[in-house]
Amino acid sequence: TCKADANLFPFPPKSAVQDEDWYIRGSVNIASLGPYNWGYSGDYTATPPVGFWPSYLSAIESYFISEYNVNFTRSFSLSSDEVLTAVYNGTADASEPYFLMNDHFGALSRTRQFEPSCVVLGSDSTFFTKKSNSNNAVLSDGAYAGIVIGGVVLIASVIFLGLLIFKETRGEPLFMKLSDVDDDIKHSNYKNKQANSSDIEIIAVSEGAPTTII
């Protein structure tokens, strides 16, 4: 495409274009599709047409008016082939600026049969190939799941450790010493034995047995 510097593409002087049909005619005939309404891209059913592409062409026309006192006149066709046929036959001087270069006209490419302008709107096109696994390893779904689970376990462990330390410093340990557990068991057994002895004594009294308790 062309660099966006108008100084690199000066308008030819009038003496160089005075024999051109469009200069003698006083207007440049533009072959256009439609009239169609493409929304913000261009509503060619309006008078005058409005939208992005009509505004783009109007900006170019303003330079022709300034340099040569020549304006633009649209002629509409229903298909791209009809538009390009008008340019090819000379009934139109140029097409609208929205035509694509990577297409054909008849049996040949458009660039072989027409003089294209600079690219007015587009994006870089590139090829894609498969990346090498040796340089760009791709993790499997299982590996991603393992990473997530490991992260969750790590966070839970940190939280639990913090709670354990907090409880220990407050004298409220989450876990008792084994010796303390044994003492509690012994104390519980002793209380149970006392309760059982009392039950036996009460039963003996109720049955008329001696009331003396040793």
C-alpha positions in Angstrom: 0.0 0.0 0.0 1.0 3.7 -0.1 2.4 5.7 2.7 0.0 8.2 4.2 1.9 11.3 3.0 0.2 13.5 0.4 3.5 15.1 -0.5 4.6 11.8 -2.0 1.7 11.8 -4.4 1.3 15.3 -5.9 -1.5 16.0 -8.3 -0.3 16.2 -11.9 -0.4 19.8 -13.3 -3.4 20.7 -15.5 -1.2 20.7 -18.5 -0.6 17.0 -18.0 -4.3 16.1 -17.8 -6.0 18.6 -20.2 -6.4 15.9 -22.9 -8.1 13.4 -20.5 -11.8 12.7 -21.1 -12.8 13.4 -17.5 -11.0 16.8 -17.6 -12.6 17.8 -21.0 -16.0 16.6 -19.7 -15.6 18.4 -16.4 -16.6 15.4 -14.3 -15.1 12.1 -13.3 -17.6 9.2 -13.8 -17.7 6.8 -10.9 -19.1 3.3 -11.3 -21.0 2.3 -8.2 -23.0 -0.6 -6.9 -26.6 -0.1 -6.1 -28.2 2.0 -5.1 -28.1 -0.1 -1.9 -28.3 0.8 1.7 -25.4 -0.8 3.7 -26.0 1.1 6.9 -23.0 3.0 8.3 -20.8 1.7 5.5 -22.9 3.6 3.0 -26.5 4.4 2.3 -26.6 5.0 -1.5 -30.4 5.3 -1.5 -30.1 8.7 0.2 -29.6 11.9 -1.8 -26.7 12.6 -1.6 -25.4 9.2 -0.4 -24.2 9.1 3.2 -22.0 6.9 5.3 -18.3 5.9 5.5 -17.6 5.2 1.8 -19.6 8.1 0.4 -17.7 10.4 2.7 -14.4 8.9 1.7 -15.1 9.5 -2.0 -16.3 13.0 -1.2 -13.0 13.8 0.5 -11.2 12.7 -2.7 -13.6 14.7 -4.8 -12.8 17.9 -2.9 -9.2 17.7 -4.0 -10.2 17.3 -7.7 -12.5 20.3 -7.4 -9.6 22.3 -5.8 -7.0 21.2 -8.3 -9.0 20.9 -11.6 -12.5 22.3 -10.9 -13.8 18.8 -11.7 -16.5 17.0 -9.7 -17.6 13.4 -9.4 -20.7 11.8 -10.9 -22.0 8.4 -9.9 -23.5 5.8 -12.3 -25.1 2.8 -10.6 -24.9 -0.9 -11.6 -26.5 -3.9 -9.9 -23.4 -6.2 -9.8 -19.7 -5.9 -9.5 -19.2 -7.4 -13.0 -21.3 -4.6 -14.4 -19.4 -2.0 -12.5 -16.0 -3.3 -13.7 -17.3 -3.7 -17.2 -18.1 0.0 -17.3 -14.6 0.8 -16.1 -13.1 -1.7 -18.6 -15.1 -0.3 -21.5 -14.3 3.3 -20.6 -17.8 4.4 -19.9 -16.7 5.0 -16.3 -13.4 6.5 -15.2 -13.1 4.7 -11.9 -15.0 2.5 -9.4 -15.9 3.3 -5.9 -13.0 2.8 -3.4 -14.6 -0.2 -1.7 -13.7 -2.8 -4.3 -11.4 -5.8 -3.4 -8.2 -6.5 -5.3 -8.1 -10.3 -4.5 -10.8 -11.2 -6.9 -11.2 -11.8 -10.7 -12.8 -10.1 -13.6 -13.6 -12.6 -16.3 -10.8 -15.2 -16.6 -8.1 -13.0 -15.1 -7.3 -11.3 -11.8 -8.5 -7.7 -11.4 -4.9 -6.5 -10.9 -4.0 -7.8 -14.3 -6.7 -5.8 -16.1 -7.1 -2.6 -14.0 -4.9 0.0 -12.5 -5.4 -0.2 -8.8 -5.1 2.7 -6.4 -3.3 2.5 -3.0 -5.1 0.4 -0.5 -7.7 2.6 1.2 -8.8 0.3 3.9 -7.7 -3.1 5.1 -5.7 -5.2 7.5 -2.5 -7.3 7.4 -3.0 -10.8 6.0 -0.7 -13.6 7.2 -0.1 -17.3 6.8 -0.5 -19.7 9.8 1.5 -22.9 10.4 1.4 -25.3 13.3 3.7 -24.4 16.2 6.5 -26.8 17.1 5.8 -28.7 20.3 9.4 -28.8 21.2 9.5 -25.0 21.6 6.0 -24.3 22.7 4.7 -27.1 24.9 0.9 -27.2 25.4 -0.5 -28.3 28.7 -3.2 -31.0 28.6 -6.6 -30.6 30.3 -5.4 -33.0 33.0 -2.4 -30.9 33.7 -4.5 -27.8 34.1 -6.8 -29.7 36.4 -3.9 -30.8 38.5 -2.6 -27.3 38.8 -6.0 -26.0 39.9 -6.5 -28.8 42.5 -2.9 -28.3 43.8 -3.5 -24.6 44.2 -6.8 -25.2 46.2 -5.1 -27.7 48.5 -2.2 -25.3 49.1 -4.5 -22.5 50.0 -6.6 -24.7 52.3 -3.4 -25.9 54.0 -2.2 -22.4 54.7 -5.6 -21.4 56.1 -5.6 -24.5 58.4 -2.1 -23.9 59.6 -2.9 -20.3 60.4 -6.0 -21.4 62.4 -3.9 -24.0 64.3 -1.3 -21.4 65.3 -4.1 -18.9 66.3 -5.8 -21.5 68.6 -2.5 -22.5 70.1 -1.5 -19.0 71.1 -5.0 -18.5 72.7 -4.5 -21.7 74.8 -7.3 -23.4 72.9 -5.5 -26.1 70.9 -7.5 -28.0 68.3 -5.9 -31.3 69.3 -5.4 -32.6 72.9 -2.2 -34.4 74.1 -2.4 -38.2 74.1 -1.8 -38.2 77.9 -4.6 -35.8 78.4 -6.9 -38.1 76.4 -5.9 -41.1 78.6 -6.6 -39.2 81.8 -10.1 -38.2 80.5 -10.8 -41.8 79.7 -9.7 -43.0 83.1 -11.8 -40.3 84.8 -14.8 -41.3 82.7 -14.4 -44.9 83.6 -14.2 -44.1 87.3 -17.4 -42.0 87.2 -19.2 -44.9 85.4 -18.1 -47.3 88.1 -19.4 -45.0 90.8 -22.7 -44.8 89.0 -23.0 -48.6 88.7 -22.3 -49.1 92.4 -25.0 -46.7 93.4 -27.5 -48.4 91.1 -26.7 -51.8 92.8 -27.1 -50.3 96.3 -30.4 -48.8 95.5 -31.7 -52.0 94.0 -30.6 -53.9 97.1 -32.5 -51.6 99.5 -35.6 -51.8 97.4 -35.6 -55.6 97.7 -35.5 -55.6 101.5 -31.8 -56.5 101.7 -29.6 -55.1 104.6 -29.4 -51.4 104.4 -25.9 -51.3 105.7 -23.6 -50.2 102.9 -19.9 -50.9 103.0 
